[in-house]
Structures are given as structure tokens and as C-alpha cells.
Amino acid sequence: MDVKKVLVGLFLVGVLGIAVVASGCIGGQQTATPTTVTQKETVTETKPVEQITLKVIGPWSGAELDAFMEVIKAFEAQHPNIKVEYKTYRAEDLSTILPLQFESGDTPADVIAMWGWFIAEMGQKGHLMEFNGVINPDEYVPGILDTVTADGKIYGVPFTAAAKPGFWYRKSFFEKYGLKPPETWDEFVALLEKIKQIPGVKAPIVSGDSVGWPLSDVTEHFILTFGGKDLQLKLINGEVKWEDPQVRSIFEQRLVPLLKAGYFSDPIEWTSAVDLWWKGD
């Protein structure tokens, strides 16, 4: 059985990259399944069917995990001889664990969800399977496979994509207080001031924290909006420093004034912040 092609079925039912580990830990056992063959008389033969346990690691938990489990159920229904075992690990933790395990020829799973750049790096070192010839790049959004591609070889596929960065707001809250989504910077600042004056509101914008990326998303939002994607990419690639005048001006003219005006809350663990926001607290 071409395990590699079967695995793609799991990926494409659902941008987080997923890679298949070359030194994986797929396990299997032989079971007997009866089949009927017609000759001069009807006889019963047994043909071995390999039972496989596929170990998968991803970052999902809670509602996100519930959604991912539906994908696993659909995959197992299509491939009854494959049992999927899922474990949750943070990418931040895996980034220090996996390189050492890969170098020793060991791995905690067969399919692992990680950052695109990490997948490409591990692929270049020979630790991951290639997807060239297995998937059709033309079926994907242009550029989405770039981060998991190195030297023309594709080492991962996207499973999830997110529309970010930006600000979420509760429609019911806006309707209750007669607020409208802003279309300009001045309208945005004026909106924040209106929200701040509403009794019971501690701060117009909640600051998610605990794992690092929620606050970096806010920073990226301002850089992309006022500096453009080219500036963002140059920062990522190290071609522009954070001290660069263009970057500093975005902080000084946009972010810092909002912080001084008290429009951002004190940092709070981001999942707790989402729960409070959803409940209207």
C-alpha cells in the first residue's frame, strides 16, 4: 500500500503546514479477512489485510480539536484498516524536541503539524517525505506552498488557513450602543474613545497573551496595514531591522498613542479573553 498517497486523503479533507516524517513510526499487524473465489466449487481463502496505526501530532485542542476529529473520522471511514492516534503538542515545544529526535532516527509521530519554515528546514535535512508527484500544486492558492518548499521539493501541505490579522467585534454590542465599524484611521480612534466611555468597559481592545503570538498578531496588523506586505516580509527575512525608521514610525504614530490612551487592556491569557469577549464581559 502506498501510505504516502493514503495520507494525502487525511490532509486534503480540511495556513498550518503538515509534514509526513520519513523515519515515521507507522505500525501494523496482519489480520485475516475472508474472500470468496469461484472455481469448480466455491471455496474460502484468507487474504491478509494490514492494520496500520497512524500517529498524528497537531496543536489543536478544545473546539478546534473537535473539528479536526471529524476529519480523522472521515479518513478512518475511507480507510478502515488505518487507526489514527492524535496527540496535542505546542509547536513551540516541538521546535526544540523534534530536531534531536530526527537526528537520532526517532520521531513521536508519522504526521506532524508545524510551521512552514520548520518543515522546509527539516525536509532539506532529509527527515521528511516529499510530496512532489503526490499533490498537484496548481490546485492550491498561488504561493501557499512556498514556505514548505525547498530546492524545488515540496515537504508539506496546508491544513488550516486563517484570516488574520485584524480586530474582531461583537455585532450585538455594536447594535446595542449604536456603533459602526470604522472605515478610516480617524474613525477607528474615535470608535475606541466611544467604547472606552461606555460604563463597564475596562478597555476597548483586549490584549491576548501567554503564548506570545496573540500580541505579535496585533503588531503584524499595524505593520501590514501601514507598512505593506513588502516591509513585513523584509522584517521576517532579516532585511530590515526593528529600529528601521519606517518600522519605528508605525509604532510611534499608531501603536504607542493607542497604548497611552488606554485603549488596550492589560495582557490576559488569550483563550480566557476570547471566552470573556464572547460572553460580553
C-alpha positions in Angstrom: 0.0 0.0 0.0 1.3 3.5 -0.9 1.0 5.0 2.6 2.1 8.4 1.3 -0.8 8.7 -1.1 -3.3 7.5 1.5 -2.0 10.2 3.9 -2.9 12.9 1.5 -6.5 12.0 1.9 -6.2 13.0 5.5 -4.7 16.3 4.7 -7.0 17.5 1.9 -10.3 16.9 3.7 -9.6 20.1 5.8 -2.2 28.1 7.0 -0.8 25.4 9.1 1.6 23.0 7.4 1.5 19.3 7.8 4.5 17.1 7.1 5.0 13.3 6.8 8.1 12.1 8.7 10.5 10.0 6.7 11.5 8.0 9.8 8.0 7.5 11.0 6.5 5.1 13.4 3.7 3.6 11.4 2.9 0.2 12.9 0.8 -2.6 11.6 -0.3 -6.1 12.0 -1.8 -8.8 9.8 -5.4 -9.9 10.2 -7.4 -12.4 8.2 -10.3 -11.2 6.0 -12.4 -13.9 4.2 -12.8 -13.6 0.4 -14.7 -15.9 -2.0 -13.1 -17.3 -5.2 -15.2 -19.3 -7.7 -13.6 -22.3 -9.3 -15.2 -25.7 -9.9 -16.6 -25.3 -6.5 -16.9 -22.4 -4.0 -14.0 -22.3 -1.6 -13.0 -19.7 1.0 -9.5 -18.3 1.1 -8.0 -15.8 3.5 -6.1 -12.7 2.4 -4.1 -10.8 4.9 -5.0 -7.1 5.4 -2.5 -4.9 7.1 -3.8 -2.9 10.1 -2.0 0.3 10.5 -1.8 2.8 13.4 -1.0 6.3 12.2 0.3 8.7 14.8 -0.6 12.3 14.3 0.6 15.4 16.2 -1.1 18.8 16.0 -1.6 22.0 18.0 -5.4 21.7 18.3 -7.5 21.4 21.4 -11.0 22.3 22.5 -13.3 23.3 19.7 -10.5 23.2 17.1 -9.7 19.6 18.1 -13.4 18.7 17.8 -13.4 19.9 14.2 -10.2 18.1 13.4 -11.5 14.8 14.9 -14.3 15.0 12.3 -11.6 14.9 9.6 -10.0 11.9 11.3 -13.3 10.1 11.5 -13.9 10.7 7.8 -10.4 9.5 7.0 -10.8 6.3 9.0 -14.2 5.6 7.4 -12.5 5.8 4.0 -9.6 3.6 5.2 -11.0 1.0 7.7 -7.5 -0.6 8.1 -6.0 2.6 9.4 -6.4 3.7 13.0 -5.4 7.3 13.8 -3.9 8.3 17.2 -3.9 12.0 17.8 -1.8 13.9 20.4 -1.7 17.7 21.1 1.7 19.4 21.3 2.5 23.1 21.0 4.7 23.9 18.0 7.0 26.0 20.3 7.7 22.8 22.3 8.2 20.6 19.2 10.7 23.0 17.7 13.2 22.0 20.4 12.3 18.4 20.7 11.9 17.2 17.0 15.4 18.2 15.7 17.1 16.0 18.3 14.7 13.1 17.7 15.0 13.3 13.9 18.8 13.3 14.2 18.6 10.1 16.2 16.3 8.5 13.7 13.3 8.6 16.0 10.1 10.6 16.0 6.9 10.8 18.2 4.6 10.6 15.2 4.2 10.0 11.5 2.3 13.2 10.6 3.2 16.4 12.4 1.7 19.9 12.0 4.4 22.6 12.3 5.4 26.0 10.9 6.2 26.1 7.2 9.8 27.3 7.6 10.4 24.5 10.1 9.0 21.9 7.7 11.2 23.1 4.8 14.3 23.1 7.0 13.7 19.6 8.3 13.0 18.5 4.7 16.3 19.8 3.5 18.0 17.7 6.2 16.3 14.5 4.8 13.9 14.0 7.7 10.6 14.4 5.8 8.9 12.7 2.8 8.5 14.7 -0.4 5.0 15.4 -1.9 6.2 16.0 -5.4 4.1 13.8 -7.7 1.6 13.2 -4.9 -0.2 16.5 -4.9 -0.9 19.0 -7.7 0.4 22.4 -6.8 -2.0 24.0 -9.3 -4.9 23.1 -7.0 -3.6 25.4 -4.3 -3.7 29.1 -3.8 -0.6 30.5 -5.5 2.3 30.9 -3.1 0.8 28.9 -0.3 3.3 26.0 -0.7 6.3 28.3 -0.9 7.1 28.1 2.8 7.1 24.2 2.7 9.2 24.0 -0.5 13.0 23.9 -0.6 15.1 23.3 -3.7 12.0 22.5 -5.7 10.9 19.8 -3.4 7.5 20.0 -1.5 7.7 18.8 2.1 4.3 19.7 3.4 0.7 20.7 2.7 -1.5 23.3 4.3 -4.3 22.1 6.5 -5.7 25.2 8.0 -5.7 28.8 6.9 -6.7 31.9 9.0 -7.9 35.3 8.0 -5.7 37.5 10.1 -4.5 39.9 11.4 -7.3 42.2 12.3 -9.8 43.1 15.0 -13.0 41.1 15.9 -16.0 42.8 17.3 -19.4 41.7 18.6 -22.3 42.7 16.4 -24.7 42.6 19.3 -22.5 45.0 21.3 -22.3 47.5 18.3 -26.0 47.3 17.7 -26.8 47.9 21.4 -24.7 51.1 21.6 -25.3 52.3 18.0 -21.7 51.8 16.9 -20.5 51.3 13.4 -17.3 49.6 12.1 -14.7 52.3 11.1 -13.5 52.9 7.6 -10.6 55.3 8.3 -7.9 55.6 11.0 -9.6 58.7 12.5 -12.9 56.8 12.7 -11.1 53.9 14.3 -9.6 56.1 17.0 -13.0 57.9 17.6 -14.7 54.5 17.9 -12.2 53.4 20.6 -12.8 56.5 22.6 -16.6 55.9 22.4 -16.2 52.4 23.6 -13.9 53.4 26.4 -16.6 55.8 27.7 -19.3 53.0 27.9 -20.0 52.1 31.5 -18.5 48.7 32.5 -15.9 48.7 29.7 -12.4 48.3 31.0 -10.7 48.8 27.7 -11.9 48.8 24.1 -9.3 46.3 22.9 -8.4 43.1 24.7 -4.7 42.1 24.7 -4.3 38.4 24.3 -1.1 36.9 25.8 0.5 33.7 27.3 2.0 32.1 24.2 3.5 35.1 22.5 1.7 35.2 19.1 -1.5 37.0 20.0 0.3 40.3 20.7 2.6 39.7 17.7 -0.6 39.4 15.6 -1.6 42.9 16.6 1.9 44.2 15.7 1.8 42.5 12.3 -1.7 44.0 11.7 -0.3 47.5 12.0 2.9 46.8 10.1 1.0 45.2 7.2 -1.6 48.0 7.1 0.7 51.0 7.3 4.0 49.5 6.0 2.7 47.0 3.5 3.5 43.3 2.9 7.0 44.1 1.5 8.0 45.6 4.8 6.6 42.7 6.7 8.5 40.2 4.5 11.7 42.1 4.9 11.4 42.0 8.7 10.8 38.3 8.5 13.8 37.7 6.3 16.0 40.0 8.4 16.5 42.5 5.6 15.0 45.3 7.7 15.7 45.8 11.4 13.1 46.8 14.0 15.0 50.0 14.5 14.4 51.0 10.9 12.8 54.5 10.7 9.8 53.1 8.7 9.1 50.5 11.4 9.6 52.9 14.3 7.2 55.4 12.7 4.4 52.8 12.7 4.9 52.2 16.4 5.3 55.9 17.3 2.4 57.2 15.2 0.0 54.3 15.5 0.5 51.8 18.3 2.1 53.9 21.1 -0.7 56.6 21.1 -3.3 53.9 21.5 -1.4 52.4 24.4 -1.0 55.8 26.1 -4.7 56.5 25.6 -5.6 53.2 27.5 -7.3 51.6 24.6 -5.5 48.2 25.1 -6.3 46.1 28.1 -3.7 44.6 30.4 -2.4 41.3 28.8 -4.7 38.3 29.6 -4.4 34.7 28.6 -5.9 34.7 25.1 -8.3 31.8 25.3 -9.8 33.3 28.5 -10.0 36.6 26.8 -12.0 35.0 23.9 -14.4 33.4 26.4 -15.0 36.7 28.2 -15.4 38.6 24.9 -17.9 36.1 23.6 -19.9 36.3 26.8 -20.0 40.1 26.6 -17.7 40.6 29.6 
